Amino acid sequence: MKARIHVTLKNGVLDPQGAAVRHSLGALGFDGVEKVRQGKIIEMELTETDAGKAEEQVKAMCEKLLANTVIEDYAVEIL
């Protein structure tokens, strides 16, 4: 079973990488971009065959390692 995790900064947390991307896009002539927030996607293959258990496991992984839950949100997709 495959899982995809989207990790993004929480609203209100400064995103200097997003700001740098927005600035660079403007410098390249892509006007009209007002805000950029960047994050990461993690994909993994799991041996678990039950979707509910897989989601539970991946959420535990996010809480313990994959996301800094103080400043980041995460969303889990089981594919």
A tleap script that builds the chain and sets N, CA, C and O, in Angstrom:
source leaprc.protein.ff14SB
mol = sequence {
  NMET LYS ALA ARG ILE HIE VAL THR LEU LYS
  ASN GLY VAL LEU ASP PRO GLN GLY ALA ALA
  VAL ARG HIE SER LEU GLY ALA LEU GLY PHE
  ASP GLY VAL GLU LYS VAL ARG GLN GLY LYS
  ILE ILE GLU MET GLU LEU THR GLU THR ASP
  ALA GLY LYS ALA GLU GLU GLN VAL LYS ALA
  MET CYS GLU LYS LEU LEU ALA ASN THR VAL
  ILE GLU ASP TYR ALA VAL GLU ILE CLEU
}
set mol.1.N position { 0.853 -1.162 0.000 }
set mol.1.CA position { 0.000 0.000 0.000 }
set mol.1.C position { 0.904 1.231 0.000 }
set mol.1.O position { 1.967 1.222 0.619 }
set mol.2.N position { 0.489 2.273 -0.683 }
set mol.2.CA position { 1.284 3.486 -0.786 }
set mol.2.C position { 0.628 4.597 0.037 }
set mol.2.O position { -0.597 4.704 0.098 }
set mol.3.N position { 1.468 5.418 0.667 }
set mol.3.CA position { 0.994 6.576 1.413 }
set mol.3.C position { 1.698 7.821 0.904 }
set mol.3.O position { 2.873 7.784 0.539 }
set mol.4.N position { 0.960 8.925 0.887 }
set mol.4.CA position { 1.530 10.221 0.520 }
set mol.4.C position { 1.193 11.194 1.650 }
set mol.4.O position { 0.041 11.311 2.068 }
set mol.5.N position { 2.230 11.892 2.136 }
set mol.5.CA position { 2.064 12.837 3.225 }
set mol.5.C position { 2.433 14.226 2.709 }
set mol.5.O position { 3.498 14.417 2.123 }
set mol.6.N position { 1.553 15.184 2.930 }
set mol.6.CA position { 1.802 16.582 2.577 }
set mol.6.C position { 2.095 17.326 3.879 }
set mol.6.O position { 1.256 17.363 4.779 }
set mol.7.N position { 3.282 17.917 3.978 }
set mol.7.CA position { 3.667 18.666 5.170 }
set mol.7.C position { 3.825 20.134 4.774 }
set mol.7.O position { 4.576 20.459 3.855 }
set mol.8.N position { 3.118 21.009 5.467 }
set mol.8.CA position { 3.186 22.440 5.187 }
set mol.8.C position { 3.291 23.217 6.495 }
set mol.8.O position { 2.899 22.734 7.557 }
set mol.9.N position { 3.826 24.422 6.395 }
set mol.9.CA position { 3.895 25.276 7.570 }
set mol.9.C position { 2.489 25.732 7.943 }
set mol.9.O position { 1.654 25.976 7.072 }
set mol.10.N position { 2.239 25.844 9.228 }
set mol.10.CA position { 0.946 26.331 9.698 }
set mol.10.C position { 0.779 27.796 9.301 }
set mol.10.O position { 1.759 28.523 9.137 }
set mol.11.N position { -0.475 28.216 9.151 }
set mol.11.CA position { -0.749 29.624 8.874 }
set mol.11.C position { -0.176 30.469 10.000 }
set mol.11.O position { -0.283 30.111 11.173 }
set mol.12.N position { 0.424 31.579 9.642 }
set mol.12.CA position { 1.006 32.468 10.640 }
set mol.12.C position { 2.480 32.214 10.889 }
set mol.12.O position { 3.153 33.054 11.485 }
set mol.13.N position { 3.002 31.071 10.444 }
set mol.13.CA position { 4.425 30.783 10.590 }
set mol.13.C position { 5.138 31.368 9.378 }
set mol.13.O position { 4.742 31.117 8.240 }
set mol.14.N position { 6.186 32.143 9.619 }
set mol.14.CA position { 6.941 32.738 8.523 }
set mol.14.C position { 7.496 31.654 7.607 }
set mol.14.O position { 7.949 30.606 8.068 }
set mol.15.N position { 7.454 31.921 6.309 }
set mol.15.CA position { 7.941 30.974 5.312 }
set mol.15.C position { 8.972 31.683 4.430 }
set mol.15.O position { 8.634 32.153 3.343 }
set mol.16.N position { 10.225 31.765 4.884 }
set mol.16.CA position { 11.233 32.482 4.106 }
set mol.16.C position { 11.504 31.843 2.742 }
set mol.16.O position { 11.806 32.557 1.785 }
set mol.17.N position { 11.404 30.527 2.635 }
set mol.17.CA position { 11.595 29.882 1.336 }
set mol.17.C position { 10.475 30.259 0.378 }
set mol.17.O position { 10.726 30.519 -0.798 }
set mol.18.N position { 9.248 30.291 0.868 }
set mol.18.CA position { 8.130 30.705 0.042 }
set mol.18.C position { 8.289 32.142 -0.428 }
set mol.18.O position { 8.007 32.462 -1.582 }
set mol.19.N position { 8.747 33.014 0.483 }
set mol.19.CA position { 8.958 34.416 0.116 }
set mol.19.C position { 10.053 34.539 -0.938 }
set mol.19.O position { 9.939 35.353 -1.855 }
set mol.20.N position { 11.107 33.742 -0.817 }
set mol.20.CA position { 12.190 33.777 -1.807 }
set mol.20.C position { 11.697 33.300 -3.169 }
set mol.20.O position { 12.075 33.863 -4.197 }
set mol.21.N position { 10.866 32.278 -3.184 }
set mol.21.CA position { 10.299 31.786 -4.444 }
set mol.21.C position { 9.424 32.852 -5.081 }
set mol.21.O position { 9.512 33.095 -6.284 }
set mol.22.N position { 8.570 33.495 -4.267 }
set mol.22.CA position { 7.700 34.551 -4.786 }
set mol.22.C position { 8.534 35.682 -5.388 }
set mol.22.O position { 8.226 36.174 -6.473 }
set mol.23.N position { 9.580 36.090 -4.689 }
set mol.23.CA position { 10.453 37.158 -5.180 }
set mol.23.C position { 11.122 36.750 -6.497 }
set mol.23.O position { 11.171 37.537 -7.442 }
set mol.24.N position { 11.630 35.534 -6.554 }
set mol.24.CA position { 12.308 35.048 -7.763 }
set mol.24.C position { 11.348 34.946 -8.943 }
set mol.24.O position { 11.720 35.253 -10.075 }
set mol.25.N position { 10.131 34.521 -8.687 }
set mol.25.CA position { 9.139 34.460 -9.771 }
set mol.25.C position { 8.885 35.852 -10.338 }
set mol.25.O position { 8.778 36.020 -11.553 }
set mol.26.N position { 8.787 36.845 -9.466 }
set mol.26.CA position { 8.603 38.216 -9.917 }
set mol.26.C position { 9.783 38.693 -10.751 }
set mol.26.O position { 9.605 39.353 -11.775 }
set mol.27.N position { 10.992 38.355 -10.305 }
set mol.27.CA position { 12.198 38.742 -11.048 }
set mol.27.C position { 12.253 38.078 -12.415 }
set mol.27.O position { 12.868 38.612 -13.338 }
set mol.28.N position { 11.624 36.930 -12.554 }
set mol.28.CA position { 11.595 36.220 -13.840 }
set mol.28.C position { 10.441 36.671 -14.730 }
set mol.28.O position { 10.248 36.140 -15.824 }
set mol.29.N position { 9.676 37.650 -14.256 }
set mol.29.CA position { 8.598 38.186 -15.067 }
set mol.29.C position { 7.233 37.568 -14.814 }
set mol.29.O position { 6.284 37.854 -15.543 }
set mol.30.N position { 7.120 36.740 -13.807 }
set mol.30.CA position { 5.826 36.139 -13.472 }
set mol.30.C position { 5.132 37.042 -12.458 }
set mol.30.O position { 5.195 36.809 -11.251 }
set mol.31.N position { 4.472 38.072 -12.969 }
set mol.31.CA position { 3.780 39.025 -12.114 }
set mol.31.C position { 2.454 38.431 -11.640 }
set mol.31.O position { 1.924 37.497 -12.241 }
set mol.32.N position { 1.947 38.978 -10.580 }
set mol.32.CA position { 0.644 38.558 -10.097 }
set mol.32.C position { 0.693 37.459 -9.053 }
set mol.32.O position { -0.356 37.013 -8.591 }
set mol.33.N position { 1.872 37.012 -8.669 }
set mol.33.CA position { 1.982 36.014 -7.601 }
set mol.33.C position { 2.108 36.778 -6.290 }
set mol.33.O position { 3.130 37.418 -6.039 }
set mol.34.N position { 1.086 36.716 -5.461 }
set mol.34.CA position { 1.073 37.495 -4.229 }
set mol.34.C position { 1.658 36.757 -3.036 }
set mol.34.O position { 2.257 37.375 -2.157 }
set mol.35.N position { 1.488 35.436 -2.997 }
set mol.35.CA position { 1.939 34.682 -1.832 }
set mol.35.C position { 2.323 33.275 -2.267 }
set mol.35.O position { 1.641 32.656 -3.083 }
set mol.36.N position { 3.417 32.782 -1.714 }
set mol.36.CA position { 3.850 31.400 -1.960 }
set mol.36.C position { 4.128 30.757 -0.612 }
set mol.36.O position { 4.819 31.334 0.228 }
set mol.37.N position { 3.595 29.575 -0.410 }
set mol.37.CA position { 3.908 28.760 0.766 }
set mol.37.C position { 4.494 27.473 0.234 }
set mol.37.O position { 3.920 26.849 -0.659 }
set mol.38.N position { 5.610 27.075 0.762 }
set mol.38.CA position { 6.236 25.854 0.286 }
set mol.38.C position { 6.142 24.783 1.361 }
set mol.38.O position { 5.990 25.077 2.547 }
set mol.39.N position { 6.233 23.551 0.927 }
set mol.39.CA position { 6.158 22.428 1.850 }
set mol.39.C position { 6.910 21.245 1.283 }
set mol.39.O position { 7.798 21.400 0.445 }
set mol.40.N position { 6.547 20.069 1.745 }
set mol.40.CA position { 7.195 18.858 1.234 }
set mol.40.C position { 6.167 17.745 1.116 }
set mol.40.O position { 5.158 17.715 1.820 }
set mol.41.N position { 6.461 16.839 0.204 }
set mol.41.CA position { 5.640 15.646 0.013 }
set mol.41.C position { 6.526 14.443 0.280 }
set mol.41.O position { 7.643 14.353 -0.229 }
set mol.42.N position { 6.024 13.534 1.072 }
set mol.42.CA position { 6.732 12.294 1.377 }
set mol.42.C position { 5.867 11.148 0.887 }
set mol.42.O position { 4.688 11.065 1.232 }
set mol.43.N position { 6.447 10.264 0.084 }
set mol.43.CA position { 5.734 9.072 -0.377 }
set mol.43.C position { 6.439 7.847 0.167 }
set mol.43.O position { 7.668 7.793 0.216 }
set mol.44.N position { 5.651 6.865 0.576 }
set mol.44.CA position { 6.242 5.628 1.089 }
set mol.44.C position { 5.383 4.421 0.723 }
set mol.44.O position { 4.167 4.524 0.556 }
set mol.45.N position { 6.034 3.305 0.606 }
set mol.45.CA position { 5.374 2.015 0.388 }
set mol.45.C position { 5.286 1.311 1.731 }
set mol.45.O position { 6.272 1.222 2.464 }
set mol.46.N position { 4.111 0.817 2.045 }
set mol.46.CA position { 3.883 0.120 3.311 }
set mol.46.C position { 3.509 -1.332 3.057 }
set mol.46.O position { 2.916 -1.652 2.027 }
set mol.47.N position { 3.850 -2.202 3.984 }
set mol.47.CA position { 3.452 -3.598 3.866 }
set mol.47.C position { 2.033 -3.833 4.376 }
set mol.47.O position { 1.417 -4.853 4.065 }
set mol.48.N position { 1.517 -2.889 5.157 }
set mol.48.CA position { 0.162 -2.996 5.696 }
set mol.48.C position { -0.862 -3.034 4.561 }
set mol.48.O position { -0.770 -2.251 3.615 }
set mol.49.N position { -1.830 -3.936 4.652 }
set mol.49.CA position { -2.849 -4.062 3.602 }
set mol.49.C position { -4.188 -3.444 4.004 }
set mol.49.O position { -5.055 -3.247 3.153 }
set mol.50.N position { -4.365 -3.141 5.271 }
set mol.50.CA position { -5.599 -2.509 5.743 }
set mol.50.C position { -5.422 -0.990 5.710 }
set mol.50.O position { -4.539 -0.459 6.383 }
set mol.51.N position { -6.247 -0.291 4.942 }
set mol.51.CA position { -6.108 1.153 4.751 }
set mol.51.C position { -6.223 1.916 6.069 }
set mol.51.O position { -5.471 2.863 6.297 }
set mol.52.N position { -7.134 1.525 6.922 }
set mol.52.CA position { -7.309 2.203 8.202 }
set mol.52.C position { -6.090 2.083 9.089 }
set mol.52.O position { -5.662 3.059 9.705 }
set mol.53.N position { -5.531 0.883 9.153 }
set mol.53.CA position { -4.328 0.666 9.962 }
set mol.53.C position { -3.137 1.410 9.362 }
set mol.53.O position { -2.314 1.969 10.087 }
set mol.54.N position { -3.053 1.413 8.040 }
set mol.54.CA position { -1.960 2.114 7.371 }
set mol.54.C position { -2.014 3.602 7.690 }
set mol.54.O position { -0.991 4.212 8.003 }
set mol.55.N position { -3.201 4.183 7.610 }
set mol.55.CA position { -3.350 5.611 7.912 }
set mol.55.C position { -2.971 5.904 9.359 }
set mol.55.O position { -2.313 6.903 9.647 }
set mol.56.N position { -3.383 5.042 10.249 }
set mol.56.CA position { -3.048 5.182 11.666 }
set mol.56.C position { -1.528 5.162 11.870 }
set mol.56.O position { -0.985 5.985 12.607 }
set mol.57.N position { -0.847 4.215 11.212 }
set mol.57.CA position { 0.604 4.105 11.319 }
set mol.57.C position { 1.296 5.352 10.781 }
set mol.57.O position { 2.218 5.877 11.405 }
set mol.58.N position { 0.851 5.815 9.632 }
set mol.58.CA position { 1.487 6.975 9.004 }
set mol.58.C position { 1.265 8.227 9.851 }
set mol.58.O position { 2.175 9.046 9.982 }
set mol.59.N position { 0.092 8.388 10.418 }
set mol.59.CA position { -0.155 9.535 11.298 }
set mol.59.C position { 0.776 9.490 12.506 }
set mol.59.O position { 1.284 10.526 12.935 }
set mol.60.N position { 1.001 8.306 13.053 }
set mol.60.CA position { 1.929 8.173 14.178 }
set mol.60.C position { 3.346 8.539 13.743 }
set mol.60.O position { 4.083 9.169 14.501 }
set mol.61.N position { 3.732 8.148 12.527 }
set mol.61.CA position { 5.053 8.516 11.991 }
set mol.61.C position { 5.182 10.031 11.870 }
set mol.61.O position { 6.227 10.600 12.184 }
set mol.62.N position { 4.119 10.675 11.415 }
set mol.62.CA position { 4.128 12.135 11.271 }
set mol.62.C position { 4.282 12.810 12.628 }
set mol.62.O position { 5.062 13.750 12.775 }
set mol.63.N position { 3.542 12.330 13.610 }
set mol.63.CA position { 3.585 12.924 14.941 }
set mol.63.C position { 4.958 12.765 15.596 }
set mol.63.O position { 5.402 13.641 16.338 }
set mol.64.N position { 5.628 11.641 15.318 }
set mol.64.CA position { 6.892 11.347 15.981 }
set mol.64.C position { 8.124 11.807 15.211 }
set mol.64.O position { 9.161 12.073 15.820 }
set mol.65.N position { 8.035 11.909 13.866 }
set mol.65.CA position { 9.251 12.179 13.096 }
set mol.65.C position { 9.055 13.070 11.876 }
set mol.65.O position { 9.823 14.010 11.675 }
set mol.66.N position { 8.059 12.798 11.072 }
set mol.66.CA position { 7.986 13.400 9.745 }
set mol.66.C position { 7.542 14.857 9.730 }
set mol.66.O position { 7.848 15.579 8.782 }
set mol.67.N position { 6.834 15.301 10.751 }
set mol.67.CA position { 6.366 16.690 10.810 }
set mol.67.C position { 6.680 17.276 12.183 }
set mol.67.O position { 6.578 16.593 13.202 }
set mol.68.N position { 7.058 18.536 12.191 }
set mol.68.CA position { 7.225 19.261 13.442 }
set mol.68.C position { 5.871 19.880 13.744 }
set mol.68.O position { 5.554 20.960 13.245 }
set mol.69.N position { 5.084 19.214 14.546 }
set mol.69.CA position { 3.685 19.604 14.739 }
set mol.69.C position { 3.506 20.926 15.471 }
set mol.69.O position { 2.387 21.429 15.570 }
set mol.70.N position { 4.587 21.494 15.982 }
set mol.70.CA position { 4.503 22.814 16.593 }
set mol.70.C position { 4.302 23.870 15.503 }
set mol.70.O position { 3.540 24.819 15.690 }
set mol.71.N position { 4.983 23.706 14.368 }
set mol.71.CA position { 4.916 24.719 13.303 }
set mol.71.C position { 4.393 24.180 11.976 }
set mol.71.O position { 4.202 24.950 11.035 }
set mol.72.N position { 4.158 22.866 11.882 }
set mol.72.CA position { 3.735 22.273 10.615 }
set mol.72.C position { 2.420 21.509 10.756 }
set mol.72.O position { 2.129 20.915 11.794 }
set mol.73.N position { 1.641 21.545 9.685 }
set mol.73.CA position { 0.457 20.702 9.537 }
set mol.73.C position { 0.810 19.575 8.569 }
set mol.73.O position { 1.742 19.695 7.774 }
set mol.74.N position { 0.065 18.497 8.644 }
set mol.74.CA position { 0.270 17.417 7.683 }
set mol.74.C position { -1.075 16.819 7.291 }
set mol.74.O position { -2.046 16.868 8.046 }
set mol.75.N position { -1.100 16.257 6.095 }
set mol.75.CA position { -2.274 15.550 5.597 }
set mol.75.C position { -1.798 14.226 5.018 }
set mol.75.O position { -0.787 14.177 4.317 }
set mol.76.N position { -2.522 13.162 5.307 }
set mol.76.CA position { -2.143 11.815 4.878 }
set mol.76.C position { -3.131 11.318 3.839 }
set mol.76.O position { -4.345 11.413 4.020 }
set mol.77.N position { -2.595 10.789 2.751 }
set mol.77.CA position { -3.399 10.104 1.730 }
set mol.77.C position { -2.930 8.666 1.669 }
set mol.77.O position { -1.730 8.406 1.583 }
set mol.78.N position { -3.862 7.728 1.713 }
set mol.78.CA position { -3.540 6.323 1.505 }
set mol.78.C position { -3.994 6.013 0.071 }
set mol.78.O position { -5.166 6.179 -0.267 }
set mol.79.N position { -3.066 5.569 -0.749 }
set mol.79.CA position { -3.338 5.356 -2.176 }
set mol.79.C position { -3.480 3.883 -2.498 }
set mol.79.O position { -3.711 3.523 -3.652 }
savepdb mol mol.pdb
quit
